[in-house]
C-alpha cells in the first residue's frame, strides 16, 4: 500500500454565525483533526489514508524509477563521449606543429629549419584554425531542430556513430600518410555537423523523464560530463600523442561509436506512463503523485524559433553564453599548446596538466549550482563568478607558470570560475527559461530553448579558438587580454538580467519557496 496525503475538502469547514471582533468568525466541526489558524479560518489537515495498490502498478513505479536512473547515467556517458572525441585535437596540436628548432638541425637539410618536423599541411600554426573552427561554427545551424521532430533514440545514436566515424577518419590520415589540408577540414566539418545531435538530444531525454526540482545542484553534477569527457579525452589522446598521434583520434572515435550502439539498445527517451485509473478523490494516479516524469497527455507541438526567442531572458543569456563559451573553448583547444610554449613541458605532460582546468570546471559547476539553489539567484551567481574570473585569468598568465604548485592551483581556480557560469547557463538557467509559465511544461519547448542558447554559445566556441590562433603570433598576453574582455562582456550582458527584478520573478528564478511567495500561492 501507499499512504498519500489527502487534504480535507472545503466542505469539511463550517462557517459559524458568531461575530469574532469585527470579523465574521469560524468554528471547527467536532473533529479532533480540525485546527484553528489564529484569527483565520481553520487550516485543512492532511490525513494519511491507506490506499491499496495493485502489484502491477507497484512494479511499474519501480520500473519508472529504474529507467530514470538509467536515463541519467546513459545521457551522462553519452555526452561524456561527445566531449571525449572533441578533446584530442587540442592535445595533438602541439605535435602537428612543434618547435622544430629546439629539436636540433634539420636532417634533410631543408632551408626552413623551424618547420621541418611538422606534419604537413600543418607546417604553420595558423593552418590549424580552419580545422578547429568549423567544429563549433556549424553547430548553430540546426541544433535542436531535428531533435524535436525525429525519434530521439535514432537521432542521438546515429549522431554518435557518425561522430565516431569522422573522428577515426581524421586519425587514419596519419596511418594513410595523408598530407592534404582539405581532407582534415572535411572530416572536422562533418564531425562538427553530427556533433550537434548531442546536447539537444540528451536534454530532451532528461526533460522527458525528470520534472522540476533542485536544478542547480542536480544539473551541476550531471553537467560535469563536459569536464569528465575533456579529462578522459586528454588522458587517452596523451598516450599516443608522441608515438602515433592517429590513435589519439581513432580510440576516442571507437568509444563514442560504441556508446552510440549502447544508446540505441538501452536508452528509452520516452517516460513510462500508466493507464491505471484514478486512485484518489482528486483524480490523480499514484504515478502522478510520485512526480511521474511524463503525463499521459496529448503530444505537445514543437515551439517555433521566434516563439522561443520571445521568452524573456533567452536572447540575453544566449549572448552571455556566447562570451562565456568563447573563453571556455579557447582554453579547451589552446591550453595544452600554451603550456608547451610557455612552461616548456612535453606534449603529454602538458595534456595531463590541462586536465586540471576541467577538474576545476567540475567543482565550479557543482558549486555554482549549489550556491544558486541556496541563494535563489542564478544571475547573481553567474555575474559574481564572471567578475572574479577576469583578475584570475590575468594572474594565471603572469604568475601561473612560476612553479608546478602555482600552476596546478591557478588552473583549478580558473577552471572553476570560467566553467561554473557556463555550466549553470547551459543547464539550470536554460531549464528555467525553457519551463517558463507561458510554455505550460512543454518539453519540446525546453529542447528548443536549450538549443538556441547552446547554439548561440557555440558561435563563441568557434570564435574563441579562431581568434586565439590569429592573435597568438603577436604574443600570449594579447590572447589573455582577449579572454578577459570576453569575460567582462559576458558579465555586462548578465547584469541586465540581474538588475531587472521584475524579469527575474517572471523567469521564476530563485528557490521554490520564493517563487511561491511571489505568486501568492501556498
N, C-alpha and C positions, 0 to 999 in steps of 0.2 A: 504494500500500500504506500501511497504518498500522502503527505499531510499538507495541503496548500493552506494559505491564509485567506479566509473569505471574510470580507467586510460585511458587517450587519447592514441590511438595506435601510434606505432613508425612512421607510415606514416604521422602523423599529422605534424611532424617536417620537415622542408625543409632546405636542406643544400645549402648554397649560394656559389658563386664562388669568393667572395671577400676574400682578404687576411687580416687577423687580426694580425698585427705584423708579426711574423714568423710562426704563426699557421693559419690553414685554418679556416675561420670564419663561423659562423652560423647566420641565421636570422630567426626571427619568422614570421610565416604567419600572415596575417591580421586578427588576432583574439584576442579579449580583454582578454582571459584567458591564452594566451601564456605568459610565464615569462622567463626572462633571468636569468641564473645562473652565473653571472660574466663573466669570460672568457671561461666558459664551455658551452656546448650545452644547449638549453632551457630545463627546467625541466617539465616533464609531470604533468599536473594539474588534481587532482581528480574533476570530475564533478558529482554532485548529479543528478541521473536520476530516477524519479519515475517509478516503475515497479508494475503493478497490481498483486496481489497475491490472489489466489482463497481461499475462506473461509475454504475449507477442508485442505489446506496446512497450513493456519494460525492456525487452530485447532491442526494440527499435531505438529507445533512448540511449541505451548503452552503445549501440552501433553508431548513432549520431555523434556521441562524444568521441568514439574511437576515430571516426572519419575526420572530425575536427582536428584532432592531434596529428593524424597522418597528413592532412592537407597542410597544416602549418609546417611540419617537418619537410615535406616534399617541396613546397614552394620555397622554403629557405634553401634547400640544397640546389634547387633549380637555378635560382638567381645567383647563388654562390658560384655555380659552374659558369654562368654568363660572365661574371667578373674575372673568374679564374682564366678564361680564354682571352680576355682583353689585356691582361697584365703583361704577357711575355714580350710585347713589342718594346715596352719601356726597359726591360732587362736586357734584351738583345741589342738595343740601340747602341750601347757603348761598344759592342763587339762588331757591329756593322761599320762603325766609323770610329775606330780607336785612334789614339795619338801615336801615329807610326814613328815619329821622330824619336820617341822615347824608347823604341824597341831596337834601336841601332841602325846601322846603314842598310840601304836597300840592296838585297842580294841580287836583284835583277838589274841593278844599275840604271833605274829609271830616273828621269830628271826631277820628277816630283817625289821628294823623299817624305813628304808629310801625309801622303795618301796611299802609299804602295801596299799597305797591309789591309786596307779597307775592302769590304765586299762590294764589288761593282754591282749595281749602279749607285751604291751609297757612298761614293768617294767623298762627297761633301755633306756636311751636317744639314745644310738647307734641303737636301734631297729627301730627307725623311718626312718633311712636313706634308707633301702631297700624299704620303702613305697613311699617316696617322690622322690627318684632318677629316677625311670622309667617314671615318668610323662613326663619329657622332654628328657630323654635319647633316647626314641624311636621316637621322633618327626622327627629326621633326616633321618629316613628310607625311607619314601615315601612322604614327604611333597611336595605338589605341583604337583607330578607326575600324580596322578589320577585326580586332579582337572582340568587339561588341557584336559583330554580325556573323561570325564564324564559330563553329564549335571550339570551345577553349582548349579542349584536350588535343585536338588535331593541330590547332594553331600554335600552341606552345611547344608540343613535342616536335612538330615539323620544323619550327624555327630553330630548336636546339640541335637537331640532327644536321640541318643545313649549316648552322654556325660552326659545328664541329668539322664539317667537310671543308669549308673555306679556310678555317684556321689551320687544319692539317695541310691543305694545299699550299698555303703560304710557307710552311716549314719544309714541304717537299721540294721547294725551289732550291734549297741548299743541297739536297742529295741529287737532284736533277741538274745541278750546276747551271741554273738559270740566272742570267745577268741582265734581264730586260726589265726596266723600271715599270712598264705598263702591266706586266704580269702581276707584280706585287700590288700595284694600285688597284687593279680589277679585283683581286682577291679581297683586299681590305674594303673596297666599296661594297661588294656583295655581302661581305661579313657584316658591315655596318647596317645594311638593309635588314638582314634577318635577325640581327641583334635587337631590333625594335620590337620583336614579338615578346620579349621577356617581361618588362616591367608592367605594362597594362594587363597582361595575362595573369600574372601572379597576384596583382592587386584585385582583379576581378574574382579570382578563385577565393582569396581570403575574404573578400567582401560578401560572397555568397554564403560562406559558412559562419562568419562571425558578425555579430551585431555591434552596437555601440558599447563602449566600455572605457577602461582606462587606457586610452590610445597612446598617450605619451610614453609610458614605461614599456607596455607590451610591444608596441610597434618600434620603439627604440631598440629593444632587444632583438626583435625579428629583423629589423633593418641592418643589423650587424653583418648580414650575409654579404653586403658590399665589401666591407673591410676584410672579412674572413676569406672571400674569394680573392681579393688582392694579395693577401698574405700567402695563401696557398699557391696562387699563380706565380708570385715572386720566388718562392722556395722551389717549386717544380722547375720553373724556367732556369733558375740559377744552377741547377745540377748539370745541365749540358751547355750552358752559355759559352764556355771557353773551349769545349771539345767538339761538339756537334750541335750548333745552335738551332738546327732544323727540328731536333727533338723537343726543343723548348716550346714549339708550336704544335707538333704532332701529338704529344702526350695530352696537353690540355684539350686539343680537339677531340681526341678519343673519349676523354672524360665527359665533356658536355654532350657528345653524341650518345654515350651510354646513359647519361641521366635523362636524355630525351626519350629513350626507349623505356626506361623505368617509369617516367612520367606518363607515357602512353598507356601502359598496362595498369598502373596503380593509382593515378590521380583521378579523383572524381570531382570535377569543378562544380557540380550541382549538388545542393544540400539535400539530405534525406528528409522527406516530408511524410506526414502521416495522414491517412484518410479516416482515422478514428473520429467518432462523433464527439460532441462537446461533453466535457466532464465536469462542468461547473455551471452555476447559475448565470455566470457572465458569458457563457458560450465559448470559453477558451479551452483548448485541449491541453493535455499535460505538456506536450512539446512546446506549445506557445508559452506556457507559464515558465518553462525552463529555458526561455530565451532561444527558441528554435531559430537557426540562422536564416531560414527562408520560409516565408509563408506560402501556403498553397493558394496563391492569388493569381490573378491574370498577369501574364508576362508583360512587364513594363516596356515601353518603347524607348529606344535609344535617344538621348537628348541630342539636339543639334549642336554644332560647333559654336554658333553665335549665341545659342541659349546658354551654353556653359560659360561663355565669356561675360554674360550679363550677371553672373553670380558675383556679389560683392567680394572683392579681395582676390579673385582669380588672376586678373591682369597684374595687380601689384606684386603678388607673391610669385608669379611666373617670372617677372623681371628680377625680383630678389634672388630667386634660384638661379637665374642666368648668370649673375655675377658670382654667386657662391660656388656654382659648378665650375666656372672658369678657373677659380683658384684651386679647387679640389682636383680637377683633372689635369691641370698643369703639374701639380705635384705627382699625380698618378703616372704621367708619361715622362717627366723630365727629372724627377728627384734622383733616380739612380745615376743618371749621367752627370747631374750636378755634384753628387758625392764623389764620383770618379774624378771629375775635373778639379774640384776644389779641395777635397780631402785626400785625393790621390790614393784611393783604395782600388782594389781589383774589382772586376765586374761582378763576381759572385758575392764578395763581401759587401759591396755597395747595394746589391739587390737585397741581401739579408737585412742590412741596416735600414733600408727604405720601408721594410715591413713594420717598423716601429711607428711610422706615421699612421698606418692603418690600425695598429693596436690602440693608439690614441683616438682614432676615429670611432672604434667600438665603444671605448669608455665615454667619449664625448656624446655619442648618440644616446646611450643609456642615461647619462647624467642630464642631458637636455630634456629628455622625455620625463624623467623623474621630477626635475625642478618645475617643468611646465605644468605637470599634473598637480604638484603641491601648491604652487603659487596661483594657478589658474590663468596664466598669461603666456601663451605661446609666442606672441610677437615680442614681448619683453625679453624672454629667454633668448630668442634669436638675435635681437639687437645688442644685448649685453655681450654675448659671445662674439659677435662680429666686431664690436668695438674693441674687445680685448685682443682679438686676433691680429689686428693691424700692428701694434707695437711688438707683439711676439714674433711676427714674421720679420720685422726689422732686426730684432735682436738675433734671431737664428742666422740671418745672413751675415751678421758681423761677428758673432761670438760662438755660433753653433758648431764650428769646427775646431774649437780650442780644446780638444781632448775628447776621447770616446765617451766619457761620462756626460759631459756637457751636451754632446751631440745626441745621445740617447734621450736625455731629459727634454731637450728642446724639441726633438721630433715628436715625442709623445704629446707634449703640450700643444704644439702646432696642429697635430692631427685631431686632438680633441676640440680645439676652438674652430678649426676650419670645417671639419666634417660634422660637428654637432648640429649647427643650424641647417646644414644641407640635409642631414638625415631627418631632422624634425620637420622641415618643409615638405619633403617628398613623402612622408608617411602621415604623421598626426595632423599637420596643417592641411594637407591635401584631403585627408578623410573628413576633417571638419568642414572644409569648403564643399566637398562632394556630397555631404549629407546635410546641406542647407535645408531649412524647413520647407522652402518652396519646392524642393525636389521630391518630397514625400517618400524618402527612403529608396529611391530608385538606384539599384546597384549599378546599372549601366551608366547612370549619370556620374557615379563615383569613378568609374573607369575612364570616362571622357575627361572629367576634370583632372584626374591624375595624369592622363596622357598629355593634356595641354600644358600643365605645369612642368612635368618632366621633359616634354618635348621642347618647350621654350628654354629650359635649363640646359638641354643638350646643345643648343646653339652656343652657349657659353663653354660647354665641354669641348666643342670643336675649335672655338676661337682661342681659348687659353693655350693649348699646345701649339697652335699655329703661330700666335703672337710670340710665344716663348722661343720658337725656332727662328723667327725673324729678328728678335731683339737680342738673343744670347750672344751673337758675334760682337755686339757692342759692349758686352760685359754683363755678368750675372747680377750686378747691383741694379741695373735697369730692369731686369726681369722681375726682381722682387719689388721694385717701385711700381711696376705694372700690377702685380698681385695685390699690393697694399691699396692702390687706387680702386681696383675692382672690389675689394673688401669694403672699403668706405662707401662705394656706390650701392652695394647690397644693403648696407646698414641704412643709408638715406632712404632707399625705397621702402624698407621695412618700417621706418619711423612714421610714414604716412598712416599706416595701419595702427601703430602704437598710439598716436596722438588722437585718433578718432574713436572715442569711447563708444559712441553710438553704433559705429560699424562693428566694433568688437562684439558688442552684445548681439547685433544682428547675425554675425557669423556663429554665435553660440560658443565663443571661446571661453575657457575657464572651466572650473570644476562643475560637476553635475549639480551640486547644491547651489552654486552661484547662479547657474542658468535657471534653475527652478525659481529662485528668489526673484530674478529679473523678470521672469514671465508671470510671477504671481501664482504659481501652481504649487501644490503641496509636495 
